[in-house]
Amino acid sequence: LLRCAYMEIHNEVINDLLAPDGVNLKLFEDPVQGLVVADLRDEPLFSPEQAMSLLQYGVTRMHTGATASNRHSSRSHTLFRLTVESKRVQEEE
């Protein structure tokens, strides 16, 4: 199973770039998983094209603004996370 999540940190606020209602998400520490962003959408992936499509969609939702050297400079930090889950298949005897 392959999943992705895409978040941005803008002015110390975490936003989900794949979910329009995912604004001002909270960060907490889980004893098993470590740092977790609450309510961050984890989208299952079925093809490389789908991953690229989600990445492009998230880019359209990023905070940007003009600077002296770039009209569309990113005004945030982003993280595109890919999660790969696998399990060992037991061999037949």
C-alpha positions in Angstrom: 0.0 0.0 0.0 1.3 3.4 -0.9 -0.1 6.7 0.5 0.8 10.3 0.4 0.1 13.4 2.4 1.0 17.0 1.5 1.3 19.8 4.1 2.5 23.3 4.4 3.8 25.4 7.3 3.0 29.0 6.8 3.4 31.6 9.6 3.7 28.7 12.1 0.3 27.2 11.0 0.0 23.7 9.5 -2.3 23.4 6.5 -3.3 20.3 4.6 -2.7 21.0 0.9 -4.9 18.0 -0.2 -7.9 19.0 1.9 -9.6 22.4 1.4 -10.9 22.3 5.0 -7.6 21.2 6.5 -6.4 24.5 8.0 -4.6 25.2 11.3 -4.0 21.5 12.0 -2.5 20.5 15.4 0.7 18.7 15.9 1.0 16.2 18.8 3.4 13.5 19.9 2.2 9.9 19.9 4.2 7.4 22.0 4.3 4.8 19.1 4.2 7.0 15.9 6.2 10.0 17.1 5.1 13.4 15.8 1.7 13.3 14.2 -0.3 16.0 12.4 -4.0 15.6 13.5 -6.5 15.2 10.7 -3.9 15.3 7.9 -5.3 13.6 4.8 -3.5 10.4 3.8 -4.4 9.7 0.2 -4.0 6.2 -1.2 -2.0 6.1 -4.4 -2.5 3.7 -7.3 -0.2 5.2 -10.0 2.7 7.6 -10.5 0.3 9.8 -12.4 -2.0 10.1 -9.5 0.9 11.1 -7.2 1.9 13.8 -9.6 -1.7 15.0 -9.9 -2.0 15.3 -6.1 1.4 17.1 -6.0 0.3 19.6 -8.6 -3.0 20.1 -6.9 -1.2 20.9 -3.6 1.1 23.4 -5.3 -2.0 25.4 -6.4 -3.0 25.7 -2.8 0.4 26.9 -1.4 0.8 30.4 0.0 2.9 32.5 -2.5 3.8 36.1 -2.8 6.0 38.4 -4.8 9.6 39.2 -3.7 12.2 41.5 -5.3 13.5 38.6 -7.5 10.5 36.4 -8.0 6.8 37.2 -8.6 5.5 33.8 -7.3 7.9 33.0 -4.5 6.8 30.4 -1.9 5.9 31.9 1.4 5.9 28.6 3.3 7.6 25.3 3.8 6.0 22.2 2.4 6.3 18.5 3.0 5.1 15.8 0.6 5.2 12.5 2.5 5.0 9.1 0.8 4.2 6.1 3.1 4.9 2.6 2.0 3.3 -0.2 3.9 4.3 -3.8 3.3 4.0 -7.1 5.1 6.0 -10.3 4.8 4.3 -13.0 2.9 4.7 -16.4 4.5 6.2 -19.0 2.3 4.4 -22.3 1.7 6.0 -25.3 3.1 
